[in-house]
């Protein structure tokens, strides 16, 4: 079990306060001490980070991926559970899905209420996540929250406060944890890549490509793109309206950026479905990837391209 902090490890001055808490206050051993159901499970634990997930960073992603790689290579390890905050969980899950290609399960879990809440959701999520990680058929990167198993490719946070905050959109959940048993509704996630990303290529702090997201909306213009180009951006993800459509002024600025060597990709703002690419479109599309996940895919692509040129 690899811990990174988050609300699941958060505390509040009042048990009735589920919003005014401070995330990432409890270490993994303190957290597990409140879950008697896991005392008989042979768990190894490691505190990889201790942050509010809104502050997730590239160095922590790199450290987490390398620790996952290390533990997944151990024959006695059946699977991994990662505790994480909900704010950027979908991004970390997709990053690991795109980088690791694991045959063993990598299960992220979380909480929407702090550990000090009158009715915390973290303990049950932990128990469910361990159950999924120990399932003999489980594989790939998944998220377990509120009794639901989501694939890393599909998951997105849909509600700011409810315990059932996540959705798998059109794909639907992989399955459910019900009274200590798994009920699957579709296959475990297929690998995102044919082989694992060479994690040693992941750069150190301050050396990752700069990829930013710009949004198309009524009255969108070129100023943001121009400012980012002046700041030396390497890639841009356009969060588009509808089926990849862009305000004409923003589209012109993105085409100009692409012509100047900036990598540009379109991803729809819509929370269901993905862009159906039409022939002859000048800006490539990210398919069903959300803007934040398209950004991660582009980051890894740019890192690989940099290594190939070196």
N, C-alpha and C positions, 0 to 999 in steps of 0.2 A: 504494500500500500504506500503510494507516494503522495505526500501532502503538499499543497501549494497555498493553503490559507482559505480565504473566501468566507462567505456568510456562514457556512457550515461550522466554521471555527470562530464565529463572531460572538460577542457578548454585549449585553445591554444592562443598564442600571435597573431596569424594570422588566419583569417577566411578561408584562402586557405590551411592551414596546417592540414591535416587529419591524420598525422602520428606522428609528434613531439609534441603531446599534453601531458598534465598531467591528468591522470585519477582521478576520485573521488574528485573533487574540489567543487561541488555544493551540498548543502543539498537538501532533497526531496522537501521542500517548494519552494526553488529557482527554482528547476527543473519544478515543476508543474505551477509556475507562467508564464512560457513560453508556456503553452499549454491551450489556451483559451477554447478549445472544452471540457475540463474536469471541467470547473468551476461550471457547474450545476450538476455534479455527486456528490452524497454524499460519500466523501472519508475520511477515517481515515488514518493518516499517522504515520509512526514510522521509525526512522533512526536506524537500527540494527547494521550497520557497515559502514565504509567509507574507502574502500580500492580499489586498483587496483586488479582485480580478480586473476591475476597471483599469488598474495600473499594470496589467500584463505587459511584458517587454520581450524583445528579441533574445537577450541573453538568457532569460528564464526559459523561453521555448527551447533554446539550444541545450541548456542543462537538462531539461526535462526529457527531451528526445534522447539524449545520450544515456541518461539513467534508465529510460525504458529499454533502450537497446541492450544495455548491460544486463538487466534483470531478465529480459525475454530470452537471452542466450543461456540462462542457467537451467539445466534440465529439471531440477526439482521445483521450479516455479511454474505453477499451472496457469497463472494469468496475473494481470495487474489491475489494481483499483487506484484511481487518481482522484483525490478530493480537490475541488475547484470551485471558484465563485461562478455564479450564473451569468454575469454580465458579458464576459468574453469566452464562455465555455464553448460555444459553437465554433469559435475561431481556433481555439486550442485543439478541440477534437478534430477539426478538419486538417489542421497542420500536422497532427500526429498521423492521421489517416493517410495523408499524402506523402509523408516522409518515411513511415515505418514499414508499411505493408506487412503487418504481423500475422502469423498463422495462429498465435495464441490470442486470447481476448485481452483487450485493453479497455477497461471500463471506467469512464469518468462519471463521478457523481457529485452531488452538491446539496444545497438547501436554500430555501427562500426565507427561512426564519432562523434567527441566531440560536446558538446552543442553549442560551438562557431563557428561551421563550417558554411560555406555559405549556405549549404543545409543539415542540420542535419537530421539524420534518427530517432533519439530518440523520438521526439514528436509524430510522426505517430505511432511508435511502442507502445508508451504508450496508445494512444487512442485505438489502436487495442486490446491491452492486456486487458484494462478495458472492452471493448465490449465483449470479450471472457469470462471474469470473471463474467459478468452479464447475460450471456446466460443461460436460464432456464434449459437446459439439460447438461451443461458443468459439468465435474467432473474430478478428478485426477490431476496429475502434468503434465503440458504442457508448451511449450515454444512458444512464439509468436514473430516472427521477419520477417521483410520485407513482411508482409501480409500473412505469412504462419504459420500454427499451427502444431507444432511437438510434438510427444510424448516423454516423458523423457527417456523411454527405448531405443528409436531408434536414438535420435538426436546426431549428431557429427559436430564439426566445421571442414569445408573442405577448406576454403580459408582464407588467412591471412588479406586481406584488403577489399574484396567486401562486399556490404551491404547484399547480399544474401549468407552469409557465411555458413549457416547451411544446413544440409541434413538429411533426415530420412532414407537414404539407401534403401534397398529392401522393407521395410515396407511402404514407402511413407508417405507423410504428412497426418495428421488427417483431415486437411481442409485448407481453405483460408478465409481471411477477404477481402471482395470486396465491396467497396463503402458503408461501414457501415453495411454489412450483412455477415453472415457466410455461406460458402458453404462447407459442410462436405463431405469427400471422404471415411471415415471409422469411426468405433466406437471410442468413447472416451477411454482412456487407462484403461485397467483392473488393479485391484490392484496387486502389486508385491508379497504381503504377505497376508495370510488369516486374519491377524489382525495387528494393528499398532505395530511398535517396541516400547518397553517400554522406552520412551525417557529419563526417569530418570536414566536409566542404562548407558547413554552416559557419559564417564569419563571426568574429567577435563583436563586442559592443561598438556601435558607431560605424560598422563596416557593411551593414546590410544595405541592399539597394533601397532607394527611397521610392516608395509607391504610395500614391495618395488616391483618395476617392473624391470625385466631383459629381454633383447631382444635377440632373436635368429637371427643370421645373418651369412654371410660367414665369416669363421674364428673365430666364437664365441668359448669361452673357459670356464673354470671353475673358473677363478680368482675372478670375481665379486661375484659369489655365495659364494665362500669361505670367501671373505671379509665381506659380509653381515652376514654370519653365525657368524663370529668372533665378529661382532658388536651387536649380540643378536637379529637378525631379528626374528619376529614371523611368518611371512607369505611371500610367494613369488608368484608373478604373472609372468608367462612366456609369453611374447609377441611373439607368434610363427609365423613361416612361414606357408603359406598354411592352410591345414586342421589340424592344431595342431602339425605340424612337428617341430622338434628341431635338431639343430646341435648335433651330437653324444656326443661331449665333454661337452656341456652345459646340455644335458639330463642326463648324468651320474652324474653331480654335483647336479642337482635338485633331482634325485632319492636318492642320498646320504643324501641330506638335509631333504627330506621327511622321510626317515628312521630314522633320528635323531630327529624327532618331529616337524619340520617346516612344516606348512601348505603350500602346493603348488597347484596351479591351472593354467591351460593353457587357453589363450585367443588369438585368431588370430590377427595378424597385419593387415589383409585384412580389407578394409573399408566397404565391403558388405558381407552379409551372416554371417555364424557363423560356429563353429566347429561341424561337424557331428561325434560324438564319436563312436569309433569302439570297439567291445568286447575285453576285456582283456587288455586294455591300462592301464598302471600303474599310470599315472598322470591324475587326473580328469580334465574335460574341462568345460569352462564357457558358452558353447553354443553360443548364439548370442551376448553376452556381449563383449564390447571392453575391452582392457587391463585396462583402467582407471576405467571403471565401474565394472569390475571383482574385482578390488582392493577394491572398496567400499563394494561390496557384501561380500568379505572375511573379511574386517574390522568388519562389523556388526556381521558376524558369530562368529568371535573370541571374540567379546565383550560378546555376549550371552553365549558362552561356558565358559568364565571366570566367569560370574555371576552364572552359574549353578554349578560351582565347589566351589564357595565361601560359 
